[in-house]
Amino acid sequence: MRFIIRLNFVAIFIALPIVGQSAGFAQSLRQEAQKLGLQVGAAVDPARFSEPLYAETVANQFNMVEPENAMKWPATEPARGQFSFAAGDQVVEFAEAHQMKVRGHNLLWGISNPAWLTEGHFTPDQLRSIMKNHIITVVSHYRGKVFAWDVVNEAFDRDGRLKHTLWYDRPGIGLAGRGTAYLAQAFRWAHQADPNALLFYNDYAAEGLNAKSDAIYAMVKDFKRRHVPIDGVGLQMHLMDLNQIPTSVAANIARLAALGVQVHITEMDVALPVDASGKPLHRADLSRQAKIYGEMATLCAEQPGCTAFQTWGFTDKYSWIPHYTRGKKGDGLLFDSNYHPKPAYRAVLKAFKQAAKKHPTIIPQRLQIERHSSL
């Protein structure tokens, strides 16, 4: 039996001044992205919306939000067949109040799953039924409210092989050994639940041309040939080393766009070495970070096939990087811990402005890509 929990809650935010009317912003990423027909976004935690500067910065600077964890499996189906949408609904309500789009993340991932699922010892048939029910229930709940979904997250390893996961072959849904068949099935079920939502495959370390991005490209090409409903690829863009910046990103975006899909930069951050207090060890690194952000923002803004530029969070106050690196790195986002814009912010803003001047016809080109990808 399926139970759906819809918790009633009092909205903890109020309608905030739109772009440039507060927090000292005379201009914003949101304003400049609008001139490009580009979505500019950030991953958010709805529990932070009660913090005025957090909510105000999101509303003023971005036209798209994505929940960091509120739509992942542990949040939406904490017990088998029992669904909870309270946290995800807060993200949707905030976005609706501030004229923003919502990007859903994610429906299927080999990790970050609840214990009942990973320790349930299900048969492939049972797991297939669980997977189908989850995807259809979650996507149906947000039908017409979430414009794009990361349907599958991080299914390939760095060599371009499919990872061994609960869904593929441990025990899998009965499609082990059949390549990307289980991914195709996830996309079909998501499309069944909301035919108008854009459906993305999302992964890290696949920004440039390499074995992983080649495998993703081959999958997308195959899916498009077989009419599997895929609309785009998400390039996470977590950059953990200032000396190892991906190359040939433009070429990768161009070849994906040539297949008729959109590309979103979905989770960008640029980690810096930090001291014990979390401050950059070298002040010059902030300039290097800004240069990288500017280059990637320019690359996306000037490529019609890149339709969204998003960071994983937006303030260093709430970044995942210090915990992940055990305090060795941090300070990877556009705003510091006090919500002050950093050089990286100014670099992205400048990149958007220059792209709009350089490419005055970019909006119709981008719209054409978007229409083609959803056919």
TORKOL-4160 file (C-alpha; in steps of 0.2 Angstrom, whole numbers, padded with zeros to 4 digits, m for minus):
375
<pt num="1" X="0000" Y="0000" Z="0000"/>
<pt num="2" X="0006" Y="0017" Z="m0004"/>
<pt num="3" X="0005" Y="0031" Z="0009"/>
<pt num="4" X="0008" Y="0049" Z="0004"/>
<pt num="5" X="0012" Y="0061" Z="0018"/>
<pt num="6" X="0008" Y="0079" Z="0014"/>
<pt num="7" X="0013" Y="0090" Z="0029"/>
<pt num="8" X="0005" Y="0106" Z="0031"/>
<pt num="9" X="0017" Y="0120" Z="0036"/>
<pt num="10" X="0017" Y="0138" Z="0038"/>
<pt num="11" X="0028" Y="0146" Z="0025"/>
<pt num="12" X="0044" Y="0154" Z="0033"/>
<pt num="13" X="0048" Y="0166" Z="0020"/>
<pt num="14" X="0039" Y="0182" Z="0014"/>
<pt num="15" X="0039" Y="0190" Z="m0003"/>
<pt num="16" X="0056" Y="0198" Z="m0005"/>
<pt num="17" X="0062" Y="0213" Z="m0015"/>
<pt num="18" X="0067" Y="0207" Z="m0032"/>
<pt num="19" X="0084" Y="0210" Z="m0040"/>
<pt num="20" X="0094" Y="0225" Z="m0035"/>
<pt num="21" X="0082" Y="0233" Z="m0022"/>
<pt num="22" X="0091" Y="0227" Z="m0006"/>
<pt num="23" X="0108" Y="0220" Z="0001"/>
<pt num="24" X="0117" Y="0233" Z="m0009"/>
<pt num="25" X="0115" Y="0225" Z="m0026"/>
<pt num="26" X="0113" Y="0238" Z="m0040"/>
<pt num="27" X="0114" Y="0224" Z="m0052"/>
<pt num="28" X="0112" Y="0205" Z="m0051"/>
<pt num="29" X="0116" Y="0188" Z="m0060"/>
<pt num="30" X="0098" Y="0186" Z="m0063"/>
<pt num="31" X="0096" Y="0202" Z="m0072"/>
<pt num="32" X="0111" Y="0199" Z="m0084"/>
<pt num="33" X="0106" Y="0181" Z="m0087"/>
<pt num="34" X="0089" Y="0186" Z="m0092"/>
<pt num="35" X="0097" Y="0196" Z="m0106"/>
<pt num="36" X="0104" Y="0180" Z="m0112"/>
<pt num="37" X="0089" Y="0169" Z="m0111"/>
<pt num="38" X="0099" Y="0159" Z="m0098"/>
<pt num="39" X="0094" Y="0151" Z="m0081"/>
<pt num="40" X="0106" Y="0155" Z="m0067"/>
<pt num="41" X="0104" Y="0145" Z="m0052"/>
<pt num="42" X="0110" Y="0139" Z="m0035"/>
<pt num="43" X="0107" Y="0123" Z="m0025"/>
<pt num="44" X="0097" Y="0128" Z="m0009"/>
<pt num="45" X="0092" Y="0121" Z="0008"/>
<pt num="46" X="0074" Y="0126" Z="0012"/>
<pt num="47" X="0079" Y="0125" Z="0031"/>
<pt num="48" X="0089" Y="0141" Z="0028"/>
<pt num="49" X="0075" Y="0151" Z="0020"/>
<pt num="50" X="0071" Y="0158" Z="0038"/>
<pt num="51" X="0088" Y="0167" Z="0037"/>
<pt num="52" X="0085" Y="0184" Z="0029"/>
<pt num="53" X="0101" Y="0186" Z="0020"/>
<pt num="54" X="0101" Y="0169" Z="0014"/>
<pt num="55" X="0083" Y="0170" Z="0007"/>
<pt num="56" X="0086" Y="0188" Z="0000"/>
<pt num="57" X="0102" Y="0184" Z="m0009"/>
<pt num="58" X="0094" Y="0169" Z="m0017"/>
<pt num="59" X="0078" Y="0179" Z="m0023"/>
<pt num="60" X="0088" Y="0193" Z="m0029"/>
<pt num="61" X="0102" Y="0184" Z="m0038"/>
<pt num="62" X="0095" Y="0169" Z="m0046"/>
<pt num="63" X="0080" Y="0164" Z="m0057"/>
<pt num="64" X="0082" Y="0145" Z="m0054"/>
<pt num="65" X="0084" Y="0135" Z="m0038"/>
<pt num="66" X="0088" Y="0116" Z="m0035"/>
<pt num="67" X="0086" Y="0108" Z="m0018"/>
<pt num="68" X="0102" Y="0101" Z="m0012"/>
<pt num="69" X="0094" Y="0086" Z="m0003"/>
<pt num="70" X="0075" Y="0089" Z="m0001"/>
<pt num="71" X="0070" Y="0079" Z="m0017"/>
<pt num="72" X="0083" Y="0065" Z="m0015"/>
<pt num="73" X="0076" Y="0048" Z="m0010"/>
<pt num="74" X="0079" Y="0049" Z="0009"/>
<pt num="75" X="0069" Y="0065" Z="0010"/>
<pt num="76" X="0055" Y="0060" Z="m0002"/>
<pt num="77" X="0053" Y="0041" Z="0003"/>
<pt num="78" X="0060" Y="0039" Z="0020"/>
<pt num="79" X="0051" Y="0022" Z="0023"/>
<pt num="80" X="0045" Y="0010" Z="0009"/>
<pt num="81" X="0029" Y="0017" Z="0001"/>
<pt num="82" X="0028" Y="0032" Z="0013"/>
<pt num="83" X="0031" Y="0048" Z="0004"/>
<pt num="84" X="0035" Y="0065" Z="0012"/>
<pt num="85" X="0036" Y="0081" Z="0001"/>
<pt num="86" X="0036" Y="0095" Z="0015"/>
<pt num="87" X="0054" Y="0101" Z="0012"/>
<pt num="88" X="0053" Y="0100" Z="m0007"/>
<pt num="89" X="0037" Y="0109" Z="m0007"/>
<pt num="90" X="0045" Y="0123" Z="0003"/>
<pt num="91" X="0058" Y="0125" Z="m0012"/>
<pt num="92" X="0043" Y="0125" Z="m0024"/>
<pt num="93" X="0034" Y="0138" Z="m0014"/>
<pt num="94" X="0049" Y="0149" Z="m0012"/>
<pt num="95" X="0052" Y="0148" Z="m0031"/>
<pt num="96" X="0034" Y="0152" Z="m0036"/>
<pt num="97" X="0034" Y="0167" Z="m0024"/>
<pt num="98" X="0049" Y="0174" Z="m0032"/>
<pt num="99" X="0046" Y="0170" Z="m0051"/>
<pt num="100" X="0060" Y="0156" Z="m0051"/>
<pt num="101" X="0061" Y="0139" Z="m0060"/>
<pt num="102" X="0064" Y="0123" Z="m0050"/>
<pt num="103" X="0076" Y="0110" Z="m0055"/>
<pt num="104" X="0073" Y="0093" Z="m0047"/>
<pt num="105" X="0087" Y="0083" Z="m0040"/>
<pt num="106" X="0088" Y="0068" Z="m0041"/>
<pt num="107" X="0077" Y="0052" Z="m0045"/>
<pt num="108" X="0090" Y="0038" Z="m0046"/>
<pt num="109" X="0107" Y="0037" Z="m0038"/>
<pt num="110" X="0118" Y="0023" Z="m0033"/>
<pt num="111" X="0122" Y="0031" Z="m0016"/>
<pt num="112" X="0112" Y="0042" Z="m0004"/>
<pt num="113" X="0098" Y="0030" Z="m0002"/>
<pt num="114" X="0088" Y="0026" Z="0014"/>
<pt num="115" X="0093" Y="0011" Z="0024"/>
<pt num="116" X="0077" Y="0002" Z="0021"/>
<pt num="117" X="0081" Y="0002" Z="0003"/>
<pt num="118" X="0100" Y="m0003" Z="0003"/>
<pt num="119" X="0097" Y="m0016" Z="0017"/>
<pt num="120" X="0081" Y="m0023" Z="0011"/>
<pt num="121" X="0088" Y="m0038" Z="0001"/>
<pt num="122" X="0075" Y="m0036" Z="m0012"/>
<pt num="123" X="0073" Y="m0047" Z="m0028"/>
<pt num="124" X="0076" Y="m0038" Z="m0045"/>
<pt num="125" X="0057" Y="m0039" Z="m0048"/>
<pt num="126" X="0054" Y="m0030" Z="m0031"/>
<pt num="127" X="0067" Y="m0017" Z="m0034"/>
<pt num="128" X="0060" Y="m0014" Z="m0051"/>
<pt num="129" X="0043" Y="m0011" Z="m0044"/>
<pt num="130" X="0050" Y="0000" Z="m0030"/>
<pt num="131" X="0060" Y="0011" Z="m0042"/>
<pt num="132" X="0045" Y="0013" Z="m0054"/>
<pt num="133" X="0034" Y="0018" Z="m0040"/>
<pt num="134" X="0046" Y="0030" Z="m0033"/>
<pt num="135" X="0050" Y="0039" Z="m0049"/>
<pt num="136" X="0032" Y="0040" Z="m0054"/>
<pt num="137" X="0025" Y="0046" Z="m0037"/>
<pt num="138" X="0039" Y="0060" Z="m0035"/>
<pt num="139" X="0038" Y="0066" Z="m0053"/>
<pt num="140" X="0019" Y="0066" Z="m0052"/>
<pt num="141" X="0018" Y="0076" Z="m0036"/>
<pt num="142" X="0029" Y="0090" Z="m0044"/>
<pt num="143" X="0021" Y="0089" Z="m0061"/>
<pt num="144" X="0020" Y="0106" Z="m0069"/>
<pt num="145" X="0030" Y="0113" Z="m0054"/>
<pt num="146" X="0048" Y="0106" Z="m0058"/>
<pt num="147" X="0053" Y="0111" Z="m0075"/>
<pt num="148" X="0068" Y="0099" Z="m0076"/>
<pt num="149" X="0074" Y="0083" Z="m0067"/>
<pt num="150" X="0091" Y="0075" Z="m0064"/>
<pt num="151" X="0083" Y="0058" Z="m0068"/>
<pt num="152" X="0099" Y="0048" Z="m0065"/>
<pt num="153" X="0114" Y="0054" Z="m0056"/>
<pt num="154" X="0132" Y="0048" Z="m0057"/>
<pt num="155" X="0130" Y="0031" Z="m0065"/>
<pt num="156" X="0147" Y="0030" Z="m0074"/>
<pt num="157" X="0165" Y="0028" Z="m0067"/>
<pt num="158" X="0179" Y="0038" Z="m0073"/>
<pt num="159" X="0184" Y="0025" Z="m0086"/>
<pt num="160" X="0166" Y="0026" Z="m0094"/>
<pt num="161" X="0160" Y="0010" Z="m0087"/>
<pt num="162" X="0144" Y="0008" Z="m0078"/>
<pt num="163" X="0146" Y="0008" Z="m0059"/>
<pt num="164" X="0140" Y="m0007" Z="m0049"/>
<pt num="165" X="0125" Y="m0001" Z="m0040"/>
<pt num="166" X="0109" Y="m0006" Z="m0031"/>
<pt num="167" X="0100" Y="m0002" Z="m0047"/>
<pt num="168" X="0111" Y="m0010" Z="m0060"/>
<pt num="169" X="0117" Y="m0026" Z="m0053"/>
<pt num="170" X="0116" Y="m0027" Z="m0034"/>
<pt num="171" X="0104" Y="m0035" Z="m0037"/>
<pt num="172" X="0098" Y="m0023" Z="m0050"/>
<pt num="173" X="0081" Y="m0022" Z="m0058"/>
<pt num="174" X="0083" Y="m0037" Z="m0070"/>
<pt num="175" X="0093" Y="m0027" Z="m0083"/>
<pt num="176" X="0111" Y="m0031" Z="m0078"/>
<pt num="177" X="0123" Y="m0034" Z="m0092"/>
<pt num="178" X="0112" Y="m0024" Z="m0104"/>
<pt num="179" X="0122" Y="m0008" Z="m0103"/>
<pt num="180" X="0111" Y="0007" Z="m0100"/>
<pt num="181" X="0095" Y="m0001" Z="m0101"/>
<pt num="182" X="0091" Y="0002" Z="m0083"/>
<pt num="183" X="0094" Y="0021" Z="m0086"/>
<pt num="184" X="0083" Y="0021" Z="m0101"/>
<pt num="185" X="0069" Y="0013" Z="m0091"/>
<pt num="186" X="0071" Y="0027" Z="m0077"/>
<pt num="187" X="0069" Y="0040" Z="m0091"/>
<pt num="188" X="0054" Y="0032" Z="m0098"/>
<pt num="189" X="0045" Y="0031" Z="m0081"/>
<pt num="190" X="0049" Y="0050" Z="m0077"/>
<pt num="191" X="0042" Y="0055" Z="m0094"/>
<pt num="192" X="0027" Y="0045" Z="m0091"/>
<pt num="193" X="0024" Y="0054" Z="m0075"/>
<pt num="194" X="0027" Y="0072" Z="m0082"/>
<pt num="195" X="0028" Y="0072" Z="m0102"/>
<pt num="196" X="0032" Y="0091" Z="m0101"/>
<pt num="197" X="0047" Y="0090" Z="m0089"/>
<pt num="198" X="0065" Y="0091" Z="m0096"/>
<pt num="199" X="0074" Y="0075" Z="m0091"/>
<pt num="200" X="0093" Y="0076" Z="m0088"/>
<pt num="201" X="0107" Y="0064" Z="m0085"/>
<pt num="202" X="0119" Y="0072" Z="m0072"/>
<pt num="203" X="0138" Y="0068" Z="m0068"/>
<pt num="204" X="0154" Y="0074" Z="m0062"/>
<pt num="205" X="0172" Y="0074" Z="m0070"/>
<pt num="206" X="0163" Y="0073" Z="m0087"/>
<pt num="207" X="0165" Y="0092" Z="m0092"/>
<pt num="208" X="0179" Y="0090" Z="m0105"/>
<pt num="209" X="0182" Y="0076" Z="m0117"/>
<pt num="210" X="0187" Y="0060" Z="m0108"/>
<pt num="211" X="0182" Y="0042" Z="m0106"/>
<pt num="212" X="0167" Y="0046" Z="m0095"/>
<pt num="213" X="0160" Y="0060" Z="m0106"/>
<pt num="214" X="0163" Y="0049" Z="m0121"/>
<pt num="215" X="0152" Y="0036" Z="m0113"/>
<pt num="216" X="0139" Y="0049" Z="m0109"/>
<pt num="217" X="0139" Y="0055" Z="m0126"/>
<pt num="218" X="0137" Y="0038" Z="m0133"/>
<pt num="219" X="0122" Y="0034" Z="m0122"/>
<pt num="220" X="0114" Y="0050" Z="m0127"/>
<pt num="221" X="0116" Y="0047" Z="m0145"/>
<pt num="222" X="0109" Y="0029" Z="m0143"/>
<pt num="223" X="0094" Y="0036" Z="m0133"/>
<pt num="224" X="0090" Y="0049" Z="m0146"/>
<pt num="225" X="0091" Y="0036" Z="m0159"/>
<pt num="226" X="0079" Y="0024" Z="m0150"/>
<pt num="227" X="0068" Y="0039" Z="m0144"/>
<pt num="228" X="0071" Y="0037" Z="m0126"/>
<pt num="229" X="0065" Y="0053" Z="m0118"/>
<pt num="230" X="0081" Y="0062" Z="m0113"/>
<pt num="231" X="0082" Y="0081" Z="m0115"/>
<pt num="232" X="0099" Y="0086" Z="m0108"/>
<pt num="233" X="0115" Y="0082" Z="m0099"/>
<pt num="234" X="0121" Y="0090" Z="m0082"/>
<pt num="235" X="0139" Y="0094" Z="m0080"/>
<pt num="236" X="0142" Y="0096" Z="m0062"/>
<pt num="237" X="0158" Y="0106" Z="m0063"/>
<pt num="238" X="0165" Y="0103" Z="m0045"/>
<pt num="239" X="0183" Y="0109" Z="m0047"/>
<pt num="240" X="0194" Y="0104" Z="m0032"/>
<pt num="241" X="0211" Y="0109" Z="m0039"/>
<pt num="242" X="0216" Y="0126" Z="m0046"/>
<pt num="243" X="0229" Y="0117" Z="m0057"/>
<pt num="244" X="0218" Y="0104" Z="m0064"/>
<pt num="245" X="0204" Y="0113" Z="m0074"/>
<pt num="246" X="0195" Y="0103" Z="m0087"/>
<pt num="247" X="0199" Y="0107" Z="m0105"/>
<pt num="248" X="0188" Y="0105" Z="m0121"/>
<pt num="249" X="0172" Y="0109" Z="m0111"/>
<pt num="250" X="0166" Y="0120" Z="m0126"/>
<pt num="251" X="0169" Y="0105" Z="m0138"/>
<pt num="252" X="0159" Y="0093" Z="m0126"/>
<pt num="253" X="0145" Y="0105" Z="m0125"/>
<pt num="254" X="0145" Y="0108" Z="m0144"/>
<pt num="255" X="0144" Y="0089" Z="m0148"/>
<pt num="256" X="0130" Y="0086" Z="m0135"/>
<pt num="257" X="0120" Y="0100" Z="m0142"/>
<pt num="258" X="0123" Y="0093" Z="m0160"/>
<pt num="259" X="0113" Y="0078" Z="m0154"/>
<pt num="260" X="0098" Y="0089" Z="m0150"/>
<pt num="261" X="0100" Y="0090" Z="m0131"/>
<pt num="262" X="0103" Y="0104" Z="m0119"/>
<pt num="263" X="0118" Y="0106" Z="m0107"/>
<pt num="264" X="0116" Y="0113" Z="m0089"/>
<pt num="265" X="0131" Y="0117" Z="m0078"/>
<pt num="266" X="0123" Y="0110" Z="m0062"/>
<pt num="267" X="0134" Y="0110" Z="m0047"/>
<pt num="268" X="0149" Y="0122" Z="m0050"/>
<pt num="269" X="0161" Y="0127" Z="m0036"/>
<pt num="270" X="0180" Y="0130" Z="m0036"/>
<pt num="271" X="0188" Y="0124" Z="m0020"/>
<pt num="272" X="0203" Y="0134" Z="m0013"/>
<pt num="273" X="0216" Y="0128" Z="0000"/>
<pt num="274" X="0211" Y="0136" Z="0017"/>
<pt num="275" X="0219" Y="0138" Z="0034"/>
<pt num="276" X="0212" Y="0132" Z="0051"/>
<pt num="277" X="0199" Y="0146" Z="0051"/>
<pt num="278" X="0193" Y="0142" Z="0034"/>
<pt num="279" X="0201" Y="0157" Z="0025"/>
<pt num="280" X="0211" Y="0155" Z="0009"/>
<pt num="281" X="0229" Y="0152" Z="0012"/>
<pt num="282" X="0234" Y="0163" Z="m0003"/>
<pt num="283" X="0225" Y="0179" Z="m0007"/>
<pt num="284" X="0230" Y="0177" Z="m0025"/>
<pt num="285" X="0219" Y="0161" Z="m0026"/>
<pt num="286" X="0204" Y="0172" Z="m0025"/>
<pt num="287" X="0209" Y="0180" Z="m0042"/>
<pt num="288" X="0213" Y="0163" Z="m0049"/>
<pt num="289" X="0196" Y="0156" Z="m0044"/>
<pt num="290" X="0187" Y="0171" Z="m0051"/>
<pt num="291" X="0196" Y="0168" Z="m0068"/>
<pt num="292" X="0190" Y="0150" Z="m0068"/>
<pt num="293" X="0172" Y="0156" Z="m0064"/>
<pt num="294" X="0173" Y="0169" Z="m0077"/>
<pt num="295" X="0179" Y="0157" Z="m0091"/>
<pt num="296" X="0166" Y="0144" Z="m0087"/>
<pt num="297" X="0152" Y="0157" Z="m0086"/>
<pt num="298" X="0158" Y="0164" Z="m0103"/>
<pt num="299" X="0159" Y="0147" Z="m0111"/>
<pt num="300" X="0141" Y="0143" Z="m0105"/>
<pt num="301" X="0134" Y="0160" Z="m0109"/>
<pt num="302" X="0141" Y="0160" Z="m0127"/>
<pt num="303" X="0135" Y="0142" Z="m0131"/>
<pt num="304" X="0117" Y="0142" Z="m0136"/>
<pt num="305" X="0117" Y="0124" Z="m0131"/>
<pt num="306" X="0121" Y="0128" Z="m0113"/>
<pt num="307" X="0105" Y="0134" Z="m0106"/>
<pt num="308" X="0108" Y="0135" Z="m0087"/>
<pt num="309" X="0123" Y="0140" Z="m0076"/>
<pt num="310" X="0121" Y="0134" Z="m0058"/>
<pt num="311" X="0132" Y="0133" Z="m0042"/>
<pt num="312" X="0131" Y="0120" Z="m0028"/>
<pt num="313" X="0126" Y="0133" Z="m0015"/>
<pt num="314" X="0130" Y="0151" Z="m0016"/>
<pt num="315" X="0138" Y="0156" Z="0001"/>
<pt num="316" X="0154" Y="0149" Z="0009"/>
<pt num="317" X="0144" Y="0149" Z="0025"/>
<pt num="318" X="0135" Y="0133" Z="0020"/>
<pt num="319" X="0147" Y="0124" Z="0008"/>
<pt num="320" X="0149" Y="0105" Z="0007"/>
<pt num="321" X="0168" Y="0107" Z="0003"/>
<pt num="322" X="0176" Y="0109" Z="0021"/>
<pt num="323" X="0167" Y="0094" Z="0027"/>
<pt num="324" X="0172" Y="0084" Z="0012"/>
<pt num="325" X="0190" Y="0089" Z="0012"/>
<pt num="326" X="0191" Y="0088" Z="0032"/>
<pt num="327" X="0194" Y="0107" Z="0032"/>
<pt num="328" X="0209" Y="0107" Z="0020"/>
<pt num="329" X="0199" Y="0116" Z="0006"/>
<pt num="330" X="0184" Y="0128" Z="0006"/>
<pt num="331" X="0179" Y="0146" Z="0001"/>
<pt num="332" X="0172" Y="0139" Z="m0016"/>
<pt num="333" X="0157" Y="0149" Z="m0020"/>
<pt num="334" X="0152" Y="0166" Z="m0026"/>
<pt num="335" X="0148" Y="0174" Z="m0009"/>
<pt num="336" X="0158" Y="0174" Z="0007"/>
<pt num="337" X="0151" Y="0168" Z="0023"/>
<pt num="338" X="0144" Y="0186" Z="0026"/>
<pt num="339" X="0135" Y="0186" Z="0010"/>
<pt num="340" X="0147" Y="0198" Z="0002"/>
<pt num="341" X="0150" Y="0195" Z="m0017"/>
<pt num="342" X="0168" Y="0189" Z="m0020"/>
<pt num="343" X="0179" Y="0192" Z="m0036"/>
<pt num="344" X="0171" Y="0176" Z="m0043"/>
<pt num="345" X="0154" Y="0184" Z="m0042"/>
<pt num="346" X="0160" Y="0199" Z="m0051"/>
<pt num="347" X="0169" Y="0188" Z="m0064"/>
<pt num="348" X="0152" Y="0179" Z="m0068"/>
<pt num="349" X="0143" Y="0195" Z="m0069"/>
<pt num="350" X="0155" Y="0202" Z="m0081"/>
<pt num="351" X="0155" Y="0187" Z="m0091"/>
<pt num="352" X="0136" Y="0188" Z="m0093"/>
<pt num="353" X="0137" Y="0206" Z="m0098"/>
<pt num="354" X="0150" Y="0204" Z="m0111"/>
<pt num="355" X="0141" Y="0189" Z="m0118"/>
<pt num="356" X="0125" Y="0199" Z="m0120"/>
<pt num="357" X="0134" Y="0212" Z="m0130"/>
<pt num="358" X="0144" Y="0200" Z="m0140"/>
<pt num="359" X="0130" Y="0189" Z="m0145"/>
<pt num="360" X="0114" Y="0200" Z="m0147"/>
<pt num="361" X="0105" Y="0186" Z="m0155"/>
<pt num="362" X="0109" Y="0172" Z="m0142"/>
<pt num="363" X="0091" Y="0171" Z="m0135"/>
<pt num="364" X="0082" Y="0165" Z="m0151"/>
<pt num="365" X="0097" Y="0153" Z="m0154"/>
<pt num="366" X="0095" Y="0146" Z="m0136"/>
<pt num="367" X="0076" Y="0145" Z="m0137"/>
<pt num="368" X="0078" Y="0135" Z="m0153"/>
<pt num="369" X="0090" Y="0123" Z="m0144"/>
<pt num="370" X="0077" Y="0121" Z="m0130"/>
<pt num="371" X="0062" Y="0118" Z="m0142"/>
<pt num="372" X="0072" Y="0105" Z="m0151"/>
<pt num="373" X="0078" Y="0096" Z="m0136"/>
<pt num="374" X="0060" Y="0093" Z="m0130"/>
<pt num="375" X="0054" Y="0086" Z="m0146"/>
